[in-house]
């Protein structure tokens, strides 16, 4: 079996964006044991990671609120 590494860099960058977004959450939110809170946290992390990915593709000068 061979492994295709063409998407590895893209995957790793996505994971970095997700981890950075998760670190931006307050500690008490991250440590909340309720499943519904964790689901909301995951949704927020995904949305922030997607926004940051789109920000990288656009001209940063056009998005002053994302500094």
N, C-alpha and C positions, 0 to 999 in steps of 0.2 A: 504494500500500500504506500502510495506517495502522498506527501502533504503539499498543498498549494499555499504558498506564503504571500501571494499577491495582495491579499486583503489584510494581512497582519498589521501593517502600520496604521491603516485606517481604523481597524478594530482597537488597537492600543490607544490611539488618540481619542476615540469615543469613550473608552474606559477612563482615561485621564479627565475628560470633561465631566463625566458622571461623578467621579470621585471628588473633584473640585466643587461641584454643585452640592454634593452630600455634605462636604465639610462646611459649606456655607450655612447649613441648617443649624439652628440653636441646639446645643447639646441635649436640652430637656426634650426637644421634639424627637431627636434621634433615639433617645433612650426610652421613649414612651412605649410600653408593651402592648398597647391596644392595636389590634390588627387594622382597624379602620384608619388610625393615625399613620401607621406604617404605609398603608396603601396611598394615602394622600402625600406622604413624604416622597414615595417613589414616583408618583405622578409629577410632583413639583420638580424633582431632580431631573426627570426625563425632559420636561418642558424647558428647563434652564439649559440643559446640555444641548438640546436642539436649537435653542435661540443662540447659544454661543457658536455652534457650528455654522449657522446661517450668518452670524456676525462676521465670522472669518472669511466668508465668501463675498461679503459686501464691503463697500468702502466704509471704514470706521468713521470717517468724517460725517457720513449721512446718518449715523446713529449716536448722537451725543449723549443720550441717556444710558448707554451701555458702557461707559468708561470704566 
